[in-house]
Amino acid sequence: MHKFDLNEIFSARGSETSEARIGEIYHVRRNRIGSGSVSTPIARYFVWRPEYTEGVAPHWRVDCYFRKHKLAGDPKSLSRLLCNNLQNAGLCEAPIWVSWHESDEISGESIGTLFADD
């Protein structure tokens, strides 16, 4: 599990396996006395190593999927901040291809018994 502040407004939390790192970026609104906060998820990220791409050196790939949300901030700068923090935490290293995307959940459904009342 990893958790770090990207800057004074955004933080990231996630988990890792030997092959990948996944997590979410949050907009964090702290209360005035500093003892609590409200975290709004604004992006998901996936970090992995492509097995082979012709003409490209072995590298890490960071894909950030930002919600279309008024608190989302600038996808390019937040994706770069995420990469810097992942490198500082030893979770990936250069060379890295980082990309940012916009996405929203359209709909969903449960498959199998998911809810306690099912």
C-alpha positions as CSV (number, residue, x, y, z in Angstrom):
1,M,0.0,0.0,0.0
2,H,1.3,3.5,-0.8
3,K,-0.1,6.9,0.1
4,F,1.5,10.4,-0.6
5,D,0.5,14.0,-1.2
6,L,1.0,15.2,-4.7
7,N,0.7,18.8,-3.6
8,E,-1.3,20.7,-0.9
9,I,-4.6,19.9,-2.7
10,F,-4.2,16.4,-4.2
11,S,-3.1,13.1,-2.7
12,A,-2.7,9.5,-4.1
13,R,-3.5,6.1,-2.5
14,G,-2.9,2.8,-4.0
15,S,-1.5,-0.7,-3.9
16,E,1.1,-2.7,-5.8
17,T,2.1,-6.1,-6.9
18,S,5.3,-7.2,-8.5
19,E,3.9,-6.4,-12.0
20,A,1.7,-3.4,-11.4
21,R,0.6,-0.4,-9.2
22,I,-3.0,0.8,-9.1
23,G,-4.7,3.5,-7.2
24,E,-6.7,6.7,-7.1
25,I,-5.9,10.4,-6.9
26,Y,-8.1,12.5,-4.6
27,H,-8.9,16.2,-4.2
28,V,-8.5,16.8,-0.5
29,R,-10.3,19.5,1.3
30,R,-9.0,19.9,4.8
31,N,-11.0,21.6,7.6
32,R,-9.7,24.8,9.1
33,I,-8.3,23.3,12.3
34,G,-6.4,20.6,10.4
35,S,-7.9,17.6,12.1
36,G,-10.1,16.3,9.3
37,S,-10.7,16.3,5.6
38,V,-13.1,15.4,2.8
39,S,-11.4,13.4,-0.1
40,T,-13.1,13.3,-3.5
41,P,-11.8,10.7,-6.0
42,I,-10.9,12.5,-9.2
43,A,-8.7,9.9,-11.1
44,R,-7.6,6.3,-11.2
45,Y,-4.1,5.3,-12.3
46,F,-2.5,2.1,-13.6
47,V,1.3,1.6,-13.6
48,W,2.8,-1.4,-15.4
49,R,5.6,-2.6,-17.6
50,P,4.7,-3.4,-21.2
51,E,6.2,-6.8,-22.1
52,Y,7.5,-5.8,-25.5
53,T,7.0,-2.9,-27.8
54,E,9.0,-2.8,-31.0
55,G,11.4,0.0,-31.3
56,V,11.0,1.1,-27.6
57,A,13.3,0.4,-24.7
58,P,12.0,-1.5,-21.7
59,H,10.0,1.1,-19.7
60,W,7.2,1.7,-17.2
61,R,3.8,3.0,-18.4
62,V,1.6,5.2,-16.2
63,D,-2.0,5.7,-17.4
64,C,-4.1,8.3,-15.5
65,Y,-7.9,8.3,-16.1
66,F,-9.4,11.6,-14.9
67,R,-13.1,12.1,-14.1
68,K,-14.9,15.0,-15.8
69,H,-15.2,16.8,-12.5
70,K,-14.9,20.4,-11.4
71,L,-12.3,19.4,-8.7
72,A,-10.2,17.3,-11.1
73,G,-7.4,19.9,-11.7
74,D,-5.0,19.8,-14.6
75,P,-4.5,16.2,-15.8
76,K,-1.0,16.8,-17.3
77,S,0.5,18.4,-14.2
78,L,-1.1,15.9,-11.8
79,S,0.1,12.9,-13.9
80,R,3.6,14.3,-13.8
81,L,3.4,14.8,-10.0
82,L,2.2,11.2,-9.7
83,C,5.2,10.0,-11.7
84,N,7.6,12.0,-9.6
85,N,6.1,10.6,-6.4
86,L,6.0,7.0,-7.7
87,Q,9.7,7.3,-8.6
88,N,10.6,8.8,-5.2
89,A,8.8,5.9,-3.4
90,G,10.8,3.4,-5.5
91,L,7.6,2.1,-7.2
92,C,8.8,2.8,-10.8
93,E,11.9,4.3,-12.5
94,A,12.7,6.0,-15.8
95,P,12.2,5.5,-18.6
96,I,8.4,6.1,-18.2
97,W,5.6,6.8,-20.7
98,V,2.9,8.8,-18.9
99,S,-0.5,9.5,-20.4
100,W,-3.6,11.2,-19.2
101,H,-7.2,10.5,-20.2
102,E,-10.7,11.8,-19.5
103,S,-13.3,9.2,-18.6
104,D,-16.6,8.8,-16.7
105,E,-18.5,5.7,-15.6
106,I,-21.5,5.3,-17.9
107,S,-23.3,2.6,-15.8
108,G,-22.8,-0.7,-14.1
109,E,-24.4,-3.8,-12.7
110,S,-23.6,-6.5,-10.1
111,I,-22.8,-10.0,-11.3
112,G,-23.4,-12.7,-8.7
113,T,-24.2,-12.0,-5.1
114,L,-22.6,-8.7,-4.3
115,F,-24.9,-6.9,-1.8
116,A,-25.9,-8.2,1.6
117,D,-29.6,-8.0,0.7
118,D,-29.3,-10.2,-2.5
